[in-house]
Amino acid sequence: MQAFQSSGGTGGGTPGGAGSAPLLRARDLVKGYGGTPVLDGVSLDVAPGQRLGLVGENGVGKSTLLRLLAGVEEADGGAIERPSDVGFGRQELPYPPHMTLGEVVEQALDGMRAIERRLAEQAEALRLRPEDPVVLRDYGETLELAEAHDVWDADRRAEMALAGLGIAGVAADRPLSAMSGGERTRLGLAALLIRRPRALLLDEPTNHLDDDAVAFLEDRLRALPGVVVLASHDRVFLDEVCTGILDLDPAQDGPTYYGGAYRHYLREKAAHRARWEQRHQAEQGELRRLRESVRSTARQINHARPIRDGNKMAYGMRGDAVQQQISRRIRNVRRRLDELERDQVRKPPAPLRFAGDLTGGASADGNVLMARGIEVPGRLVLDALDVPADGRLLVTGANGAGKSTLLAVLARRLEPAAGTVQWRHGSTVAFLEQDVTFRRPELTPRQLYAALTAERPEAPRLTDLGLVAPRDLDRPVGVLSVGQRRRLALALLVGNSPHVLLLDEPTNHLSLALAEELEEALGTAPGAVIVASHDRWLRRGWTGARLRLADGRVVPGEPAAAPEGER
């Protein structure tokens, strides 16, 4: 199976530029864990200057594919060709905890220093033996390598990487063990940008980065001359960086390549899915017609049929010819039926599609939630906040700005040191936290949802919400992945039809397709919705009110509620 299939409008089946030889190549990769296949026959070619984004549902093998390409794990089958200089950005750094920031940077610069030394030695050899073809060849190869790695700018690049990723203020002698997880992640990215490997593989590189750091990373990746392969849930990042998208979700012909940025992928995947569904429907219609043709034609061949009018001679002459013609026809039909049954395109798997109302709506106009004089020492100060019954409010700000604290206070999960939070009488408020836990991990999603909606016969069925896959309905929640548990938590909130829904980073751990559908539902929910999010794609498309926090306080100039004309 080739990973790169033409997807309509992409201009071809592989992402290679004209005349570009692949620098990273994989053929028929197979990988499974504990007898469960994760990748089955994935192939790809990536040429210099190309930046390939990996997308798909959680669990389809994005991280596994990156580990195989990096050589961190061995494939069960298939082959990989990679350059000798490969950089792999993982969640945990491949350095001992006692190493300092300065030592990590110097290690990243070691390769640049070695190239410079080699180039100086070969330049001296060339001065002494200018006509020696071997010396000339070696010097040319090293010069080309130095230019590709931009070795003369390495020290400045190191300073820019540390500053651009927001860790220039960390002391050079600070050990990794004394750094936060975010600082270690950013240091790992900085080391890779300093090295400029020919093949750079990144797994969720924007985690722990603020907007400025992400913009810096986007700019640096676009400038790399080698290949980049990355997996990310950051849709703006995919749109800004990638020259092509490899979708690992099940498709008509397996993993499918889409040329262009993320927004082009969205359009082309929708068209690709429509063509797949149309072909499946057409083939199923032809199968029904052929099967009926076989049955009806077979009824015409009835050798026990009596001869009418005693016309034995006429029956024998004409009947044999008719029977031969019918037999030939039925053989042709059966041959076509066998071919179609053997080669028919499989039915497109039903994707998770959010299909419910996020909220139960409001019973009256006016405000459904009000906060006054809120103070949480060291975390949040809020003078006033009014949320209309049908309001939309997006809460933004850097890590630690107070977004989660605000939602917890509004949900009455956190008691402020001062101030009050009022819910309108009879209103219900539901809160989706970032970290989802279940007190009864042995229960299944079906059991939890049934218990929640037992007294609400009008509640939508769990299977209709499109948040929990059929295969997960009867699995204990304790064995579900983080993303699966988070989708279940959202389903439980929606099933309760709250009047106000508080969502803390709602697109975390969701597939890109499901995030798109959830955002569409956010805009049409009949009740009030308050969202705290870093998701730049969600923020770009937000049309409601916004509240920006910095150091636990509202940033002036952005209203805490929508103007009257926008409600």
N, C-alpha and C positions, 0 to 999 in steps of 0.2 A: 504494500500500500504506500503510495506516495503522499507525503504530508501536503505537498503543494499542488493543489488542484485548481484549475481555472474556476473562478467564482463569478464570472460575468462582469465585464467592465474592468477587470484587473489588468488586461493586456497580456495575460500569459499564465502559465502554470507554475513558474518558479520566480523567486524574487531577484534573480541575478540581473545586474545592469548589463548593458550592451558591452560585450567583450570583457566582462569581469569574471575572473576565475574564482570559484568558491574558496574562501579561506577556512571555513568551518563546514564540514559535511558529515551527515549521518545517513545511514541506510538501514531500513527495516529494523529499527530498535524495538526490542521486546524487554519488558521489565515487569516483574510482579513481586508481591510480598505475601508470604504465607499461603501461597497457592492462589492468591487473588491477582489477576492481571491488572496492571495500571496503564502501561503503554503496550501497544500491540502493532508493530509494523510501521512506526513513524519514521519518515525520512525528511531531510531538509538540506538545503544548500544556502549558505549566507556568504555574500561576497564583500570585499572591503567597501566601507562607506555605507553599508546597510545596517539598519537598526530594527531588529525584529522583536515585536511584542507578542508574548504568549498570553492567551486569554482562555477562559472556559470556567465551567462550574468548579467549585471547590472539590478537590479529590480526583480531577481528571488527569493529573500527572505533570503539572507545570513545574513544580519544584523538583520532581523526580527527573524530568527531562534536563533541567539545568545541571543537576548533580552528575548525570551521565555525560553531558557535554563537557563538564569541567574535569571529568576523570575522578571525581570523589567517590563515585560508585561505579561498579561494573554492570553492564547490561547483560541480561540473560541470553540475548541474541542480537545479531546485527553488528554493524561496524561504524566507527567514528574516526574521522580524520580531523585533527585539530593542529593549530600552530604550536610551537614549543612554548610560546609566551601567552599563557592564558591567565586571566584574572577572574576570580569568583568572589562576588560580594555576598557573604552569608550573614545570618543574624548574629552569630557569635564569631568574634575575631580569631584567626588561627595563630594567636600570640599568647605566650604565658602571661599570667596576671601580674607578674613583677615587672614586665617591660613598661617603660615610660612612653609618654607621647613622643618625646624627642627621639627615642630609640626606634619607634615604629616609623617615623618619618625618615630617619637616616637609612633604615633598612629598605624603604621604598626607593630611596635615592641611590642605593648601592649599584643597581643595574645601570643607571645613567652614568655614574662615576666610572664603572668598568668600561662602558662604551667609549667614553672620552679618553681614558688611558690607552685603550687599544688603538683608537684613531690617531693619537699622538705618536705612538710607537710605529704605526704603519706609515704615517706621514714622514717620519725620519727615515724609515727603510726606503720609501719611495724617493727621497732626496738623494740617498746614496746609490740606489739602483733604479733610476727612472725608466729604464727600458725593460725591466724584468716584468714579463706578463703576469706572473703569479702575484708579485707584490702589487701590481696595478689592479689586478682583480680583487685581491683581499681588501685593498684600500677602498675601492669603489663599493664593495658590499658593506663594509663598516660605515662608510659615509652615508649610504642609503639607510642603514639601520639608525644611525644617529639622527638623521633628518626625520625619520618616521616617529622617533621617540622625542624629538625636539629637546635633545639633551642640553643644549646651551641655555635653555630657558627653565631648566628643571628646578632650580632654587626659587626663582620667582613663582613658578607654578605651585610649589609647595606652600609658599606663603599665601597665595591666592586661594588655594584649596582649603586651608585651615580657616581663613577669613570668610570665604564664601559659604562654608558649611557651618559657620557659627561656633567654631571651637578655637579661634585665635586667642581667646582669653584664658584658655586652659594652660597651666604652667607646663613647660617642657619636661620637668622632672616628675610630673604626677604619674603614678603607676596606673595601669588599666584597672586594677582592683579598687582604686579609689574614685573611678569615674562612674557616672550613671550609665544605664543601658543606652540612652540616646547619644551620649557623648562617645561611647565606644563604637556605636553604629556609624556615626559621622566620621570618626577617625578612620574606620575601615574604608569608607568611601573615599576619603581624602587620599589614603595610601594608594588606592587603585588609580585615582586621577593623576597622581604624581607619576606612577609607573607607566601609564599609557600602554597597557598590554595590547597586543594585536587582536586578541579576542577577549571581550569583556562580558561576563555573565553576571546578571544582577537579579536577586530575588527580593521583591518588594523594597526597592531602594529608597522610597520616599517616606517610609516609616521613621518617625522621630524627627522629621525635618519640618521647619516652618516654611512659609510661602517663599521667603527670600532665598532660603537654602535650596528649595526645590527648583526655583527659577535658575539659580546658579548651576545646579546639576544638569538641568535641561540644556543650558548653553554649552557646558563642557562636553556633554555626550554628543551633541550635534557636530562638534568640532573634531571628534576623534576620526582618524583615517582608517582604523581597523573595523572590526565587526562588533556589534553590540546585540546581545540577546537578553531580554528582560521579561520578568513577570511582574505585573503590578495591578492593583485595584484602583489606582489613581487615573481616572479617565482623561483628565486634562494633561497629565504627564504622558500618557500614551499618545494623545493627539499632538502634543508638541514635539515629541522625540521620534516616534516610530515612522519608518518608511514602509512598513508592512506589518500585518497582523496574522499570526498563526492561531486559528481557533481550534482548540483540542476537543471541544464538545462534539458529541456524535453528530455526524452529518451524512449526507447521501453517499459520499465516496470516502468517508473517513475524515481525519483532520484536514482543514481547508485553509489555504493561504489567500489573504485579501491584500492586494497592493494598496498603499496609501495610508493615511493617518486613521485615527480611531473613528472620526466622524464618517469617513468614507466606508469604513468597515461596517458601521451600523446600517448604512443604506444598503450596501451590497449583501450583507447577511440576510436582511429582511427579504430582498429579492431572491436570493439563493434558496431560502426556506420556502418561499412561495412557489418557485419552480419545482422544488422537491415534492411538495404537497400535490401540485397539479399533476406531475408525472405519476405519482403513486395512485391518485384517484383515477387517472386515465387507464393505467395498467389494470387496476382492480375492475374497472368497468369492462375492459376487454376480456379479462379472465372470466367474468360472469357470462359474457356473451358467448365465448368459446365453449364453456362448459355446457351451456344450454344448447348450443349448436350440436355438440357431440351427442347429448341425450336425444334431441329431436331427430337427428339423422339416424341414430341407432334404431329408433323406433320404426323407421322406414324399411330397415332390413329385417324382414320377418319371414324366414323361410317356411314357417308353418302356416302361412297365410293360404286360404283355399283359393283355387282357380275359379274365377267367375265365368259363367256362360259356357263352360266346357271347352274354352278355346285354348287347348293345350299347346298347339303349335305356335300360335301368336304369342302366348305367354312365354314360351321357351325362348323365342327369338328376341322379343323385345325386353322381356323381364331380365334376361341375363345381362343385356347391355345396360339396363337401368341400374341393376344391382352393382355392376362393375363401376359405373359412374359414381354411385353413392358411396361405395367402399373407398374409391380413390379420394372422394371429397372428405370423408371422415378421417382418412389417414392424414391428409394435409392439415385438417383442423387439429387433430391430436398432436401432430408434430409441432405446430405453432403453440399449442397449449403447453406441451412439455417444455419447450424453449422458454416460454414466458414464466412458467412456474419455477423454472430453474434460475432464471436471470432477473426476476422481478426485483425492483427496488423496494427495500424494506420500508415499512411505515415510519414516518418521522416520529421520533419519541416526543411525547407531550412535554414541553418545557414547563418549569415552574412559572406560573403566571399569577401574579397577585390579582385577585378578583373580588375582594370584599370592600365594604365601606370601612375606612379606618376608624371612624367615630360614629356615634349614634345620633349626632345632630343636637341641636339646641331647642329647648322648649320655649324660648322667648328671646327678644332682642336684649341689647345691653351687654354688660360685662359678665363673664362666667367665672373669672378668677381675678383677684386683686391682691397686691402686695404693697405694704407700706413700711418704711423705715427699717428695712432689713439690714442686720449686721451679723456677720459670722466673723469673729476676730481673725485677722490675717488672711481671710479668704474672700470675703464678699461684703460690699456696701452698696445698697440699692435703696434710693429714696422712694420711688413709686413705680408700679407696673400695673397696667390694666390690660386684660386680654378679652376682646370681644367674644361673643358666643360662636362666631364663625371666623375668628381671627387666625392669622398665620404669622408666626414670629420666628425668625431665624436668629439664633444666638451664636456669635462668632468671637474669636479671640485666640491668642496663642495658648500653648500648653500652660496650665497653671493660672490662666486668666480668671477662672471662677465659673466656667460654663456648667460643669457637672454639679458644682455646689449650688448654683442657682436652681437647676432643675430639681435637685434633691430637696431644696427648701420649698419650692412650689408644690412638690408632691407630698410634702409633710413627712418626708423620710428623715429630714434633718431639722432639728429645732434650732432656730437662730437665737443668738444672745439677746437680740432686741428686734422689735418689729412684729408684724402680723401678716398672715396669709389667709385670705378668705376665699372659700369656694361658694358659689351661689347655691342656695338651698336646693337639695335634690340632685345636684350635679355629681357626676362621677369623674375621677381623674385617674388615668393609668400612666405608668412610668416604665419605659424601657431603659434599663441601665446598661452600661457598657459591659459589665461583668455579670453574666447570667448564671445563676445557680438554682438547682432544684432540690428541695428538702427530701423528696422521695425519688432517688435516682433509679429505683427499681421499676417505677411505673413507666408506661409507654405514653407517647404523645396522644394516642387515641383515648387512653384512660384518663389522662389529665384533662383533655378537652371535654370529654363527656361529663366529668365531675363538675367542671366549671359551668357548663351550659345546661345542666340537668333541669333547671327551673326556667329556662329560656327556650321554649320550643321554636321561637322565631329566629334563633341564632343560626348563622350559616353553618353548613357542615364543614368540618375541618378539611376534608378533601377538596372542597370548593374554593378554599382560600388560596391555593396554589403556593403555600409556603412550606409545606412538609411533603417530601417525596413519598409516593406510595410505599416504597420499600422500607421507609423509616417509621411508618405509622405504628407498628407493633414491636419496635425495638426499645429496650430500656433507655431512658434518656441519659443514663450514666455512661453509655457507650457511644453516644452521638458526638460528633465533632463540635468544635466551638461554633462554627457557622450554622450547623444544624440546630444546635440548642438555641441560638439567637433567633433563628427563623421561627422556631416553635414558640419562644417567648413572645414574639410579635403576634403570632397567631392567637395565643391565649389572650393577649390584650385586646385584639380586634374582636375576638369572639364575645368579649364582655361589653362591646359597644359603648365605650366611655364617651362622655361629653367633651373631655379634654384629654389629648394624648401628648405626653411629654416623651420625646425621643432623644436619647444621648448617643450621638454618632450612629444613626440608624443604618447607614450603608456599610459599616464595618462588617467584614466576614460574609457579605452577600456577593453573589456573582454579579458581574457587570450588567447582565440582562435583567436580573431581578431588581437590581438597584434602579435601573431605568423605569421599570414598572411601578416600583414603590414610590418614586418621586412623582410620577404621573398621578398616582392615587393621593399623594399629599395635597395636590392642587385641587382635588375634587371632593375631599372628605367634607361631610356636612357640618361637623363640629369644629372645635378649635384645635390647632396643632402648634406645638412649640418644639423646635428642633435646635439642638446644639450640634454643630458639625464643623469638621475641618475640610470636608469634601469640596474641592474647588469646583467640580462639575455641578454639584448641587447648588453651590453658592452662585455660580454664574447664571443659572436658570431661575433663581428665586425671584418671585414677583411680589411677595408680601413684605411686611415690616421687618426691620432688622434691629438688633441690639448688639453692639460690640462692647466687649469687656477687655480691660487691660488692668492687670494687677488688682483684680477684684472689684473694679469700679467701671461704671458706664462711661464710655468714651463720648465726650460732648459732640453734638452735631448729628447724631443718629438717633431718631426718635425711639422711645421705648415701646411705642405702639403705633399702629398705622394711623395716618391722618383720617379724619372723618370721611373724606371723600373716597378712601380706599377700602373702607370696611364693607 
